[in-house]
Amino acid sequence: MIGLLAVRNLTINPWRTLFLLFGFSVGVATMIVLLSVGEALLDQAKDEKLVGGGSITILPEGVDVEVMKTGGLGGMFFSIDHARFIQRQLLAAPRLHDVVSAVAPQIEGKLLYLRTAGGREIPVRAGADIPSLTGAVGAAPMVTSGAWNDDSLDRRWRAPTMRELRHEIDHFHLPPAEAASDPSWAEWHYFNVISSDRRQWVFVSFIVAGAVGDSNGRWGGQVLVTLHEQGKAARRFTSAVPSSRVAFSTSNADLGLGESRVEVLPDGHYRLHAVAREDVSGSPLSLDLDVTPADGAYFPGAAIASGVVSGYVVPALRASAAGRLCVAGTCQAYDGVQAYHDHNWGVWRGVTWEWGAARAGQYTLLYGRVEPPDSVGAVQPLFVYLVDSSGFLAVFRPRAIRYVDGRTTRVGASSIRTPSTAELLDVRGADTLRVTLAVEDASATDTRGGGAERGEGLAARGLRRPYFVQMKGTATIGGRIRGTPLVGTGAGFFETYR
């Protein structure tokens, strides 16, 4: 009967019947596709390469998940830069403890090459986990025998001691092949200290420079201490050290320059000892300081300009210092005063920069931009890096730093215009930042002459703007981050070129 009705309906209303059949077919096909997609999603959810535990998986920016799964050519070289910093200061940071209970770094399917005793190279895929952290996110494998626990390197990766952290980010370097014979290569520990009344401050650099590692000794070290007092000319003290008396390491931050040295203590504090003589009078200087970095207040390090070998790290963005500085037997004591420490390395011919670091109430900020010699027609981006008592807070990218050159500064027999104020502005989504700088004192050095602070003058640099300007003043911040107002003012140091 049903068949007869279907035949009669087809003969009487053929077009309507065909349309109904077509609609039914489309519905069935759609259902088949949806069921197939659901089955594929279920299969992917069971895929061992996508099972990592936890609730959220963080991948390198721009990566295609399928490419990473299938091992395509485009997935071979993806990595997350500064993964240790991201794990410690972002994902597992104290400010996220209410929403993040555990974080586990994992590597899956990384392309490596295994070299046999006979010299044959075999491509292999490898994975890696930190057992305690992988277990914390519920992704630990089932161990049928033996134990799967953290070793000493796992522990150092996830929770280094303060001394290990300093050595990890603050060690020295050898010039890479492209800079091996470049006399403008320089690397240095830099510290600054300011007195409690902010009328006196000290810049200290422990420098290694030249063709470092050259067997002919065409390199060496220098201790450079510059004493500043509000409204007075700076006093410059130096000590040159031959390469035979320079001791540095590519695995730790300790540095020896003759009698002078920088040492990282077991608690992660820095101990400085420096001896030098004043360039003009020959008066002897000795300095002994302990610099104590604040927990979490560091910048992890980065190559800071494209097209030039250059690196920068700030192990002590916010620190305090205690000790004494003596000149010709007259000593000044420091007890818990504001201090700062960074570390620079690279080739500096033709390179200039904008830089500043300051406290602003509970916040500490770092800003900067490096301009290589080929960037005359293209302005390099600025960054502003903020920390608070919980560590890293935010990064902003102002398009420019706007100076008002309202001061006159003497350089030898000449005078140049230098900044009296400056401003940086940025808006990133709902977050905003405004930094205003008020300069209280400025000194300038002609880089075409003798050596100056922070590696200046160690080789002919041929700068388009040859005057290196160092300023002391105050920084005031305003704006809002994640709905919280930014308010703070404090002392800092700033650098530019004219």
N, C-alpha and C positions, 0 to 999 in steps of 0.2 A: 504494500500500500504506500509506504514512504517513498519507494523508488518510483512508483507510478506518479505520485504527486510532484516529485522532483522533475520527471521528464515532461509532464504537462506544463509545469511552471516555466521550464526552459524554453518550450516551444511557443508558449503564449507571450512571455516577457523575457526574451533572451538577454537584452542589454542589462536589465535590472539584475538578473541572475548572475551574469558575468561580473558586474560591479561588486555584488555581495561576495562572490567567490574571491575576487581580488582583495577586498578588504580583509576577509578572513585570512588569506595567505600572508598579507602584510603583518597582521597581528601575530600569527604563528612565528613568522620570521623574526619579528622584534623580540618575542619571548625567547627564542633560541639564542639570539645575540646576547640578551641580558643574562641568561643563564650561563653562557660561555664566559662573559666578563666576570660574573660572580665566581665561577670556578677558577678563572685565572687569578683573581685577587686572593682566593683561598690558597691556591698553590704558592703564590708569592709570599703570603703570610707564613707559610711553612718552610720557605726557602731558608736554608741555613745561613746564606750570605746576607740575609736581611734581618735575622734574629739577633738582636744585640742587647736585649734587656732594656729596662727602663721604659719611660713613656714618650720621650722625644729623642730623635736621632739628629745630630748636627753634622752636616757634611760641608766640604769646601764650597765656597761660592761658585755658582755656575756649573757645578758637576751634574751630569746626567746619570741618574740612578741605574738605568739600564746599561749604560756604558761601563759603569763600575762593576756591575754584575757580570757582564759578558767579557770584560777584560779588553775592550776595544782600545785602539791606539790612543784615543783621546783620554782614556782613563788611567794611563800609565803614570802620569806625573802629577796627579792631584795630591795636594797635601794641605794641611792647616798650619800656617805659619804661626810661630810662637804658641804652640799647643799647650806648653806647660803654663805660660802666663794666662792663657784663656781658661784653663782648668782651675788654676789657683785663684785668680783675681776676678774672673767673671762668673763662670758657672758655679763654682763652689765657694763664692765669696760670702762673707758673713751677712751682707745685706740681702741675700736671697735664701737665707736659711729657713724661712717660713714657707717657701714654695719648692725648694730643691733639697731633697734628702740625701742624694748620692749622685756622683758623676764618675763615669768610667771612660777613659780613653781606650780606643780599640783601633787596630789596623787589620784590615781584611784584604787578602788577595794582592799584597804589594809585590811588584815585580823586583826580584833580586837576581844577582848572578853568583852562582856557586863556582868557585875555582878549585879544581882538583889538584892533587899533589903533582900531577903531570902537566899542569898549566892549562888544562881544558876548562872552558867556561860553560856552565850549564844554566839556562834560565829557569828560575823556580818562582813559585808564588808562596808568600809567607804571610802569616798573621801574628799579631801580638796583643797581649792584654796585660793589665796589672791585676793579679789574682784577687787581692782584697777588694779592689774597686769594682771589678767585674762581678764578683759575688754580691756586692752591695746593691747592684741594680738587677739582681736576679738572673744573671746570664752565665753563671759559672757552669762549666761542663761537669758531667758526671765522671769522677775519677774512680776507676776500678781498682787501682792499686797505687801505692805510694802517696805522695802529698803534692799539692799544688799551692804553694805559698809565695808571698813576696820575698824576693832576695834583696840584697843591699842596694842594687841599682833601682829596683822598683820603689823602695822606700825613699831613695833620694829624689826620684822623679816626682812622687806624689807629695812628699813632705820633707823637703830639704831643711837641714839646720840653717840658721842665719849665716854661718860661715860658708857652708856649701853653696847657698844662694849667691853670696857675693862672688865667690870664685867662678860660679857658673856664668854669670853675666858680665863680670868685670875683669876677666883675664886679658892678657896681651895677645898680640897677633904678629905673625910674620907677613911682610908684604907679599901679595899674590904675584904670580908670574908677570902680569902686565905692569906691575909697579915695582918690580924687584930692584931696578937700577935708578929709580926716580929719586933725586935728592930732596924733593919736596915731601916725601913720605914722613909723617910724624905721628906719634901716638903719645897720649899723656893722661895722667891722673890730674884732675883739676879740683881744687877745693876753694870755697870762699867762706869767710867768717865775718860777722858784723858784731860790734860791741852792743851792750845793752842799751846805751843811749843813742845808738845809730849814727854816731859822729865819727867813728873810726871803723875801718874794715880792711881785710887782708885777702889778697888773691894769691894762691899757692899752686904752682904747676910743677909736676915731676915729668919731664919730657924725655922721650927716646926718639931720635930723628936721624934722617939720612938714609943711606943704602943699608938698612938694618940687616945684619947677618952677613954682610960682605966680609970676606976673609982678609981684605986689605985694610979693614978698620975704618972705612969711609963713613962712619956713623959714630954716634955717641949720645951722651945724655946731658941734660941741663936741669938744674934746680932754679926756679924763678919765683921770687916772692916780691910782691908789690904791696907797699903799705900806703894806705890812703887815709886822709883826715879831711873832714868837711872844710871846703874853702881853701885848702892848701895843696901845693904841688905833691904829686906822688913820689915816693922813694922806692927805687928799684934795686933789688939785691939778686945776684946771680952766682952760680957755681957751675963751671963746665966740667964734665966727667968723660974721660976717654972710654971707648967701647970695652976695653979690657976690665973696667970697673963697673960695668952695667950688668945687672942680673935681673932678668924678667922671665916669665913663664907663660906659655900658651895654654896652661891648664889652671892657673890661679892668678889672683890679683896682686900678689906681693911683688914689690919692685925695690931694687937696690940701686942707688946712684952714688957710688963712693960711700961717704959717711952718711948720706941721707937715705931715707927708706920710707916705704909705705907698707904696712903689715896689717893683714886681717886677723883679728883676735878670735879665739874660740867662740865668743858670744856674738860674732858678726860685726863688732865695732872696728873702726879703722884707727890705727896708731900711726901718727906721722912724726918723723924726726927730720928736720932740714937744717943744713948749715949753708950759709952763703955770705957774700960780702957786697956792700953797697957799691954800685958802679962809680959813683962820684967821689965818695970820701974813703972808701975801703973799709968802713966800719963793719965789724963782724955781726952776723945775725944767727941766732939759734932759735929753733921753733920746736916745741913738743906739744902735740895735741892729740886727744882722743875724740874721734868723731862718732857719734851714736845715731845711726839712721832710725827713723820712725818705722814701725812695722807697716808693711804694705805700701809705703810711699816710695815707689820706684818706677822708672820707665824701663821696659825690658830690653831695649836695644833694637836698632834697625839700621839698614842702609838708608841714608838720609837724602840722597840725590841720585837721579838716574844719569848714566853716562860718565860717572866718576867713581873711583874707589873711595868710599867714605862711610864711616860708621860712627854710631853715637849711642851711649847708654847712660842712664842716670841711676846709679845704685842707691843714692841718698838724696832724693828730691826734697825731703824734709828731714832735718837732722839737728842735733845740738852738739856743741863742742865745749871741751874743758881742757885747760892746760895753760901754757905760758909762752910768750914770745919775748926774746931779749935782744936788744940792740946795744952793742958797746957796753954791756953790763947793766943796762937799765931794762927792767922786765915789766911786762904787763900780763896780768892773770886773766883768764877767761873761765867762766863757770856757768855752764848751761846756756851759752849764747847761741843764736841762730846760725846754722851752718848748712852747707850744700856740697854735694860731690857729683861730678860727672866724669866720663871717660870718652875720649875721642880718638879716632884713628883714620888714616887715609892719606890721599894725595891732595895737596892743598894749593897747587899752582893755579892761580886765577879764581879761586873759590872764595866767595863771601857768604855772609849769613846774617839773618835776623834772629835774635835769641833773647829770651828772658825767663827768669824763674823767680817766683815770689810767694810769700805767704799772704793769705787774705782771710784773716780770722781762722775758722776751722778748716778752710780749704787751702790747698797748695796748688799752684798752677805752673805749667811749663809751656812756653810757646816757641815756635821757631820755623825757620825756612832756610835751606841751603841753596845757594845759587851757583851752579858750575859755570865755567867760563863761556860755554856755548849757549847760555840762557839769556843773553842780552835782549833778544826780541821776544822772549816767552817768560812770563812771570811764573815762578814755581809756587805751588800751593803752600799756605801756612797751616799749622795745626796748633790747637790749644788743648793741652792734656790736663785734666783735673783729677785730684785725689782728695779724699777726706780721711777720717779716722778708720773707715772700713776698707781703705784701699782705693783702687781705681773707681772713678765715678763716671767720667764721660770724656769724649773727644769731640771738639768742634773744629770746623775748617773755615775760618774767616777768609774772605777773598783778598783782604789787604790789611796792612797796618798803617794807619794814618798818623803821620808825625806833624807836629808843629815845631819848626826850628826856631825857637825863641831864645836860645842861649848862644853866647859866643865863647868858644873854648880856644885857649892858646895851644899851639903845636910848634914848639921851637920858637922861631922868630915870627911865625905867622899866626893868624887867627882864622877859625872856620866856624860856620853856623852849625849848631848841634841841637838836638831835640830838647824841648822843655816839657812837652806833653805828647802822649800818643794814645790811640784808641783802636780796639779790635772789636768787631761786631759779627755775630752769626746767629742764624735761625735754622734749626734742624727739626722740622715737624713742630711739635708743641714745645720743644725745648729752645730756650733763648740764652744768649750770653753777651754781656758787654763788659769789657775790661778797659779801664782807663789807667794810664800810667802818668805819674807826676814826677818829673826828674828833679832831684835835689842837688846832684853833683855830677859832673861829667869830666872825663879826661879823654884825650885823643892821642894816637900814635901814628906817625907816618910810617907805613909798612915798607917804604922804600929804603928805610934806614936800618938800624940795628934791630935785634930781637925784641919782641913785645910779648904780651901775655897770650896764653892759649895757642902756642905754636907759631905765632906770627914771626915773620922775618927769618925763619929757619932756612929758607931758600928763596931765591928771587921769584916773587909771585906775580908780578906784572898786573896788578889790580886796576880795573877801570875806575874804581872809587878807592883811592889808596889810604884814606884816613880811617883807622879802626877806632871806634868810639865806645867807651865803656861808661855806663851810667849807674848811679845808685838813686833809688827813690822809693815811691810807694805804688802799690797796685790796688785798685778797688774793683771788685767784681759785683755784677748785678745780673739779674735774669731769673730763669726758672728751669729746673730739671725734674721731670716726672711730677710736676705739680708743686715741688718744693722750691721756695724762693732762695736765690743765691745772694748772700749778703756777707761782705767781708772786706777788710783793708789791712795791709801789712807791708813790710819792707821787702825789697827785691833788688835784683841786678839785671841790667838790660844791655844789649850790644847791637850795634849796627855799623854801617860804613858810610862815609861821606867822601 
